[in-house]
Amino acid sequence: MKAVARPQYVFTNVKLTDATVFTGLNLVGAETAVICCVMVKNLTPLNLANVVKKYAADSEFVAHMKSVKGLNFIYEAEPAEKAVQNDYFKTVMHTNLDPQDLTSFYAAVVGARLSEKLTVKNPFMVGADQVSLKVTYPKNKTSVQYEFRINDMSVKFSHASTSAE
């Protein structure tokens, strides 16, 4: 089986009004790996039905896209300029370019550029905002559940779990 879909998408809880840089976060114990960065330039949200129709030949991709719950907006993303890409991001992108590597990569993202470090403690600061990420893998479920807390606001979302996580 060959992967058909290799695009990058960002799911958000709000409609974007400005081009936005997103940093991927991978929670590892008390620390969070920083995977910087992708950028959304086209501010027109995508329609999920159109995305899955476009990549219908890649059933794994389609199933995963349909499994995302709790985030209402989808945008196509692209790698940020090389000057801000950190080593973790470069590793992910290198793997993504290898047609023999069929591993998908999914990460929670925050709408900020955090390229200065490879890890941050959880919680961490983004400007004046305190941000924390909680990731749970419910027993007997095939999903991954996330909760971002930004100051006093909570954003919860989930997606189907895969062996790539």
DRENPA-3360 file (N, C-alpha, C; in nm, 2 decimals, always signed):
BEGIN
1 = MKAVARPQ = +0.08/-0.12/+0.00/+0.00/+0.00/+0.00/+0.09/+0.12/+0.00 ~ +0.06/+0.22/-0.08/+0.13/+0.34/-0.09/+0.05/+0.46/-0.03 ~ +0.11/+0.55/+0.03/+0.04/+0.66/+0.08/+0.01/+0.76/-0.03 ~ -0.11/+0.81/-0.04/-0.16/+0.90/-0.14/-0.15/+1.04/-0.09 ~ -0.19/+1.06/+0.03/-0.20/+1.20/+0.09/-0.08/+1.23/+0.17 ~ -0.01/+1.34/+0.14/+0.10/+1.39/+0.22/+0.08/+1.54/+0.25 ~ -0.04/+1.59/+0.24/-0.06/+1.74/+0.27/-0.05/+1.76/+0.42 ~ -0.04/+1.89/+0.45/-0.04/+1.92/+0.59/-0.16/+2.01/+0.62;
9 = YVFTNVKL = -0.23/+1.97/+0.73/-0.35/+2.04/+0.76/-0.35/+2.08/+0.91 ~ -0.41/+2.19/+0.94/-0.43/+2.24/+1.08/-0.58/+2.25/+1.11 ~ -0.62/+2.18/+1.21/-0.76/+2.19/+1.26/-0.75/+2.29/+1.38 ~ -0.85/+2.38/+1.38/-0.86/+2.49/+1.49/-1.00/+2.50/+1.54 ~ -1.00/+2.56/+1.66/-1.13/+2.58/+1.72/-1.19/+2.72/+1.68 ~ -1.11/+2.80/+1.62/-1.16/+2.93/+1.58/-1.12/+2.96/+1.43 ~ -1.20/+3.04/+1.37/-1.18/+3.08/+1.23/-1.06/+3.18/+1.23 ~ -0.96/+3.15/+1.15/-0.84/+3.24/+1.14/-0.87/+3.37/+1.06;
17 = TDATVFTG = -0.82/+3.48/+1.11/-0.84/+3.61/+1.04/-0.71/+3.67/+0.99 ~ -0.59/+3.60/+1.03/-0.46/+3.65/+0.99/-0.38/+3.52/+0.96 ~ -0.28/+3.54/+0.87/-0.18/+3.43/+0.85/-0.13/+3.39/+0.99 ~ -0.11/+3.26/+1.02/-0.08/+3.22/+1.15/+0.03/+3.11/+1.15 ~ +0.13/+3.12/+1.24/+0.23/+3.02/+1.25/+0.18/+2.92/+1.36 ~ +0.19/+2.79/+1.34/+0.15/+2.69/+1.44/+0.27/+2.61/+1.48 ~ +0.29/+2.58/+1.61/+0.39/+2.49/+1.66/+0.33/+2.36/+1.70 ~ +0.39/+2.25/+1.66/+0.34/+2.12/+1.70/+0.40/+2.09/+1.84;
25 = LNLVGAET = +0.32/+2.02/+1.92/+0.36/+1.99/+2.06/+0.34/+1.84/+2.08 ~ +0.44/+1.78/+2.14/+0.43/+1.64/+2.17/+0.46/+1.62/+2.32 ~ +0.36/+1.59/+2.40/+0.38/+1.58/+2.54/+0.46/+1.45/+2.58 ~ +0.57/+1.47/+2.65/+0.65/+1.36/+2.69/+0.68/+1.38/+2.84 ~ +0.60/+1.32/+2.93/+0.61/+1.34/+3.07/+0.58/+1.48/+3.11 ~ +0.67/+1.54/+3.19/+0.65/+1.68/+3.23/+0.70/+1.78/+3.13 ~ +0.76/+1.73/+3.02/+0.81/+1.82/+2.92/+0.73/+1.80/+2.79 ~ +0.73/+1.91/+2.71/+0.66/+1.91/+2.58/+0.76/+1.93/+2.47;
33 = AVICCVMV = +0.78/+1.84/+2.38/+0.86/+1.86/+2.26/+0.80/+1.96/+2.17 ~ +0.88/+2.05/+2.12/+0.84/+2.16/+2.04/+0.88/+2.13/+1.89 ~ +0.78/+2.13/+1.80/+0.80/+2.09/+1.66/+0.76/+2.21/+1.58 ~ +0.86/+2.30/+1.55/+0.83/+2.43/+1.49/+0.87/+2.43/+1.34 ~ +0.79/+2.47/+1.26/+0.66/+2.52/+1.26/+0.59/+2.50/+1.12 ~ +0.46/+2.51/+1.12/+0.39/+2.52/+0.99/+0.31/+2.66/+0.99 ~ +0.28/+2.70/+0.87/+0.21/+2.83/+0.86/+0.08/+2.81/+0.78 ~ -0.02/+2.88/+0.82/-0.14/+2.89/+0.74/-0.15/+3.03/+0.68;
41 = KNLTPLNL = -0.14/+3.03/+0.55/-0.15/+3.16/+0.48/-0.29/+3.18/+0.42 ~ -0.35/+3.08/+0.36/-0.48/+3.09/+0.30/-0.58/+3.08/+0.41 ~ -0.66/+3.19/+0.43/-0.75/+3.20/+0.54/-0.89/+3.14/+0.51 ~ -0.90/+3.08/+0.40/-1.03/+3.02/+0.37/-1.04/+2.88/+0.42 ~ -1.13/+2.86/+0.52/-1.14/+2.72/+0.58/-1.18/+2.62/+0.47 ~ -1.13/+2.50/+0.48/-1.16/+2.39/+0.39/-1.28/+2.31/+0.44 ~ -1.35/+2.25/+0.34/-1.46/+2.17/+0.37/-1.41/+2.02/+0.38 ~ -1.43/+1.96/+0.50/-1.39/+1.83/+0.52/-1.43/+1.73/+0.41;
49 = ANVVKKYA = -1.56/+1.74/+0.37/-1.61/+1.65/+0.27/-1.53/+1.66/+0.14 ~ -1.49/+1.78/+0.10/-1.41/+1.80/-0.02/-1.27/+1.74/+0.00 ~ -1.21/+1.76/+0.12/-1.07/+1.71/+0.14/-1.08/+1.55/+0.13 ~ -1.17/+1.49/+0.20/-1.18/+1.34/+0.19/-1.21/+1.29/+0.05 ~ -1.29/+1.36/-0.02/-1.32/+1.33/-0.16/-1.19/+1.33/-0.24 ~ -1.11/+1.44/-0.22/-0.99/+1.45/-0.30/-0.89/+1.34/-0.28 ~ -0.89/+1.29/-0.15/-0.79/+1.18/-0.12/-0.86/+1.05/-0.09 ~ -0.97/+1.03/-0.15/-1.05/+0.91/-0.12/-0.97/+0.78/-0.14;
57 = ADSEFVAH = -0.87/+0.78/-0.23/-0.79/+0.66/-0.25/-0.71/+0.62/-0.13 ~ -0.68/+0.71/-0.04/-0.60/+0.68/+0.08/-0.70/+0.67/+0.20 ~ -0.75/+0.55/+0.22/-0.85/+0.52/+0.32/-0.80/+0.55/+0.46 ~ -0.68/+0.53/+0.49/-0.62/+0.56/+0.62/-0.63/+0.71/+0.65 ~ -0.59/+0.79/+0.55/-0.59/+0.93/+0.57/-0.73/+0.98/+0.58 ~ -0.82/+0.93/+0.50/-0.96/+0.97/+0.51/-1.02/+0.94/+0.64 ~ -1.00/+0.82/+0.69/-1.05/+0.78/+0.82/-1.00/+0.87/+0.93 ~ -0.87/+0.90/+0.93/-0.81/+0.98/+1.03/-0.87/+1.13/+1.02;
65 = MKSVKGLN = -0.88/+1.18/+0.91/-0.94/+1.32/+0.89/-1.09/+1.32/+0.95 ~ -1.16/+1.22/+0.92/-1.30/+1.21/+0.97/-1.31/+1.19/+1.12 ~ -1.20/+1.14/+1.18/-1.20/+1.11/+1.32/-1.18/+1.23/+1.41 ~ -1.13/+1.34/+1.36/-1.10/+1.46/+1.44/-1.23/+1.52/+1.49 ~ -1.24/+1.53/+1.62/-1.37/+1.59/+1.68/-1.33/+1.70/+1.77 ~ -1.41/+1.81/+1.77/-1.40/+1.92/+1.87/-1.33/+2.04/+1.81 ~ -1.28/+2.03/+1.68/-1.22/+2.14/+1.61/-1.29/+2.16/+1.48 ~ -1.35/+2.28/+1.46/-1.45/+2.30/+1.35/-1.39/+2.35/+1.22;
73 = FIYEAEPA = -1.26/+2.40/+1.23/-1.21/+2.47/+1.11/-1.08/+2.39/+1.06 ~ -1.07/+2.37/+0.93/-0.96/+2.30/+0.87/-0.89/+2.40/+0.77 ~ -0.76/+2.40/+0.78/-0.68/+2.49/+0.69/-0.56/+2.41/+0.64 ~ -0.53/+2.43/+0.51/-0.41/+2.37/+0.46/-0.29/+2.45/+0.51 ~ -0.18/+2.38/+0.55/-0.06/+2.45/+0.60/+0.06/+2.41/+0.52 ~ +0.16/+2.49/+0.54/+0.29/+2.46/+0.47/+0.40/+2.48/+0.57 ~ +0.52/+2.43/+0.55/+0.63/+2.45/+0.64/+0.66/+2.60/+0.65 ~ +0.69/+2.64/+0.77/+0.74/+2.78/+0.79/+0.88/+2.79/+0.72;
81 = EKAVQNDY = +0.92/+2.91/+0.71/+1.06/+2.93/+0.65/+1.16/+2.86/+0.72 ~ +1.26/+2.81/+0.65/+1.37/+2.72/+0.71/+1.44/+2.79/+0.83 ~ +1.45/+2.92/+0.83/+1.52/+2.98/+0.94/+1.45/+2.96/+1.08 ~ +1.32/+2.93/+1.08/+1.26/+2.91/+1.21/+1.23/+2.76/+1.24 ~ +1.26/+2.67/+1.14/+1.24/+2.53/+1.17/+1.34/+2.47/+1.26 ~ +1.29/+2.40/+1.37/+1.39/+2.34/+1.46/+1.42/+2.20/+1.42 ~ +1.51/+2.14/+1.49/+1.56/+2.00/+1.45/+1.45/+1.90/+1.45 ~ +1.35/+1.91/+1.54/+1.24/+1.81/+1.55/+1.16/+1.82/+1.42;
89 = FKTVMHTN = +1.13/+1.95/+1.38/+1.05/+1.97/+1.27/+1.12/+1.92/+1.14 ~ +1.25/+1.95/+1.13/+1.33/+1.90/+1.02/+1.32/+1.75/+1.01 ~ +1.33/+1.68/+1.12/+1.32/+1.53/+1.12/+1.18/+1.49/+1.07 ~ +1.08/+1.55/+1.11/+0.94/+1.51/+1.07/+0.93/+1.54/+0.92 ~ +0.98/+1.65/+0.87/+0.97/+1.68/+0.73/+1.05/+1.59/+0.64 ~ +1.17/+1.55/+0.69/+1.25/+1.46/+0.62/+1.18/+1.32/+0.60 ~ +1.12/+1.27/+0.71/+1.04/+1.15/+0.70/+0.92/+1.16/+0.61 ~ +0.86/+1.28/+0.61/+0.74/+1.31/+0.53/+0.78/+1.30/+0.38;
97 = LDPQDLTS = +0.90/+1.33/+0.34/+0.95/+1.34/+0.20/+0.99/+1.20/+0.15 ~ +1.00/+1.10/+0.24/+1.04/+0.97/+0.20/+0.92/+0.89/+0.16 ~ +0.91/+0.86/+0.03/+0.79/+0.78/-0.02/+0.79/+0.64/+0.03 ~ +0.90/+0.59/+0.08/+0.89/+0.45/+0.14/+0.84/+0.45/+0.29 ~ +0.85/+0.57/+0.35/+0.80/+0.58/+0.49/+0.66/+0.61/+0.49 ~ +0.57/+0.52/+0.53/+0.43/+0.55/+0.53/+0.37/+0.59/+0.66 ~ +0.46/+0.63/+0.75/+0.42/+0.67/+0.89/+0.36/+0.81/+0.88 ~ +0.24/+0.82/+0.93/+0.17/+0.95/+0.94/+0.21/+1.02/+1.07;
105 = FYAAVVGA = +0.21/+1.15/+1.07/+0.25/+1.22/+1.19/+0.14/+1.32/+1.23 ~ +0.09/+1.32/+1.35/-0.01/+1.40/+1.40/+0.04/+1.47/+1.53 ~ +0.01/+1.59/+1.55/+0.05/+1.66/+1.68/-0.05/+1.77/+1.71 ~ -0.07/+1.79/+1.84/-0.15/+1.91/+1.88/-0.07/+2.03/+1.84 ~ -0.13/+2.14/+1.81/-0.06/+2.26/+1.77/-0.12/+2.38/+1.85 ~ -0.03/+2.47/+1.87/-0.06/+2.60/+1.93/-0.03/+2.71/+1.83 ~ -0.12/+2.81/+1.82/-0.10/+2.92/+1.73/+0.00/+3.02/+1.77 ~ +0.13/+2.97/+1.77/+0.24/+3.06/+1.81/+0.37/+3.00/+1.76;
113 = RLSEKLTV = +0.47/+3.08/+1.74/+0.60/+3.03/+1.70/+0.69/+3.01/+1.82 ~ +0.72/+2.88/+1.85/+0.80/+2.85/+1.96/+0.93/+2.78/+1.91 ~ +1.01/+2.84/+1.83/+1.12/+2.78/+1.77/+1.25/+2.79/+1.85 ~ +1.25/+2.87/+1.95/+1.38/+2.89/+2.03/+1.42/+2.77/+2.11 ~ +1.33/+2.68/+2.14/+1.37/+2.56/+2.22/+1.32/+2.43/+2.16 ~ +1.38/+2.32/+2.20/+1.33/+2.19/+2.16/+1.23/+2.13/+2.25 ~ +1.23/+2.18/+2.38/+1.13/+2.14/+2.47/+1.09/+2.26/+2.56 ~ +0.97/+2.25/+2.62/+0.92/+2.34/+2.72/+0.86/+2.26/+2.83;
121 = KNPFMVGA = +0.86/+2.32/+2.95/+0.79/+2.25/+3.06/+0.64/+2.28/+3.05 ~ +0.56/+2.19/+3.09/+0.42/+2.20/+3.09/+0.37/+2.23/+3.23 ~ +0.31/+2.35/+3.25/+0.26/+2.45/+3.16/+0.38/+2.54/+3.11 ~ +0.35/+2.62/+3.00/+0.45/+2.71/+2.95/+0.38/+2.84/+2.91 ~ +0.46/+2.94/+2.89/+0.41/+3.07/+2.85/+0.42/+3.10/+2.70 ~ +0.31/+3.15/+2.65/+0.31/+3.20/+2.51/+0.27/+3.35/+2.53 ~ +0.37/+3.44/+2.52/+0.35/+3.58/+2.55/+0.30/+3.59/+2.69 ~ +0.19/+3.65/+2.72/+0.14/+3.67/+2.85/+0.04/+3.56/+2.89;
129 = DQVSLKVT = +0.02/+3.46/+2.81/-0.07/+3.35/+2.83/+0.00/+3.23/+2.89 ~ -0.06/+3.17/+2.99/-0.01/+3.04/+3.04/-0.09/+2.93/+2.97 ~ -0.01/+2.84/+2.91/-0.07/+2.73/+2.82/-0.03/+2.60/+2.88 ~ -0.12/+2.50/+2.89/-0.09/+2.37/+2.93/-0.16/+2.27/+2.83 ~ -0.10/+2.16/+2.82/-0.15/+2.05/+2.73/-0.16/+1.92/+2.81 ~ -0.28/+1.86/+2.81/-0.30/+1.73/+2.87/-0.34/+1.64/+2.76 ~ -0.28/+1.52/+2.75/-0.31/+1.42/+2.65/-0.35/+1.29/+2.73 ~ -0.46/+1.23/+2.69/-0.50/+1.11/+2.75/-0.54/+1.00/+2.65;
137 = YPKNKTSV = -0.51/+0.88/+2.68/-0.54/+0.77/+2.60/-0.64/+0.68/+2.67 ~ -0.77/+0.70/+2.66/-0.87/+0.63/+2.74/-0.86/+0.48/+2.72 ~ -0.87/+0.40/+2.83/-0.87/+0.26/+2.82/-0.99/+0.21/+2.73 ~ -0.96/+0.11/+2.65/-1.06/+0.04/+2.57/-1.12/+0.14/+2.46 ~ -1.05/+0.24/+2.43/-1.09/+0.34/+2.33/-0.99/+0.35/+2.23 ~ -1.02/+0.38/+2.11/-0.93/+0.40/+2.00/-0.91/+0.54/+1.96 ~ -0.90/+0.63/+2.07/-0.88/+0.77/+2.04/-0.78/+0.83/+2.13 ~ -0.73/+0.94/+2.09/-0.64/+1.02/+2.18/-0.72/+1.15/+2.21;
145 = QYEFRIND = -0.72/+1.19/+2.34/-0.80/+1.31/+2.38/-0.70/+1.41/+2.43 ~ -0.72/+1.53/+2.39/-0.64/+1.65/+2.42/-0.72/+1.75/+2.49 ~ -0.65/+1.82/+2.58/-0.71/+1.94/+2.64/-0.60/+2.05/+2.65 ~ -0.62/+2.16/+2.58/-0.54/+2.28/+2.60/-0.61/+2.36/+2.70 ~ -0.53/+2.42/+2.79/-0.58/+2.52/+2.88/-0.50/+2.64/+2.85 ~ -0.56/+2.75/+2.82/-0.50/+2.88/+2.79/-0.56/+2.98/+2.89 ~ -0.48/+3.01/+2.99/-0.53/+3.08/+3.11/-0.65/+3.01/+3.17 ~ -0.77/+3.07/+3.16/-0.89/+3.00/+3.22/-0.98/+2.93/+3.11;
153 = MSVKFSHA = -0.93/+2.93/+2.99/-1.01/+2.88/+2.88/-0.96/+2.73/+2.85 ~ -1.06/+2.64/+2.82/-1.02/+2.50/+2.79/-1.07/+2.47/+2.65 ~ -0.99/+2.40/+2.58/-1.02/+2.36/+2.44/-0.99/+2.21/+2.44 ~ -1.10/+2.13/+2.42/-1.09/+1.98/+2.41/-1.11/+1.93/+2.27 ~ -1.03/+1.83/+2.23/-1.05/+1.77/+2.10/-0.99/+1.63/+2.10 ~ -1.02/+1.55/+2.00/-0.98/+1.42/+1.99/-0.96/+1.37/+1.85 ~ -0.89/+1.26/+1.83/-0.88/+1.20/+1.70/-0.85/+1.05/+1.72 ~ -0.87/+0.97/+1.62/-0.84/+0.83/+1.63/-0.70/+0.81/+1.66;
161 = STSAE = -0.67/+0.71/+1.74/-0.53/+0.68/+1.77/-0.47/+0.60/+1.66 ~ -0.34/+0.61/+1.64/-0.26/+0.53/+1.54/-0.14/+0.48/+1.60 ~ -0.07/+0.40/+1.53/+0.06/+0.35/+1.58/+0.17/+0.45/+1.58 ~ +0.14/+0.57/+1.51/+0.25/+0.67/+1.50/+0.26/+0.76/+1.62 ~ +0.17/+0.74/+1.72/+0.18/+0.83/+1.83/+0.25/+0.77/+1.95;
% end
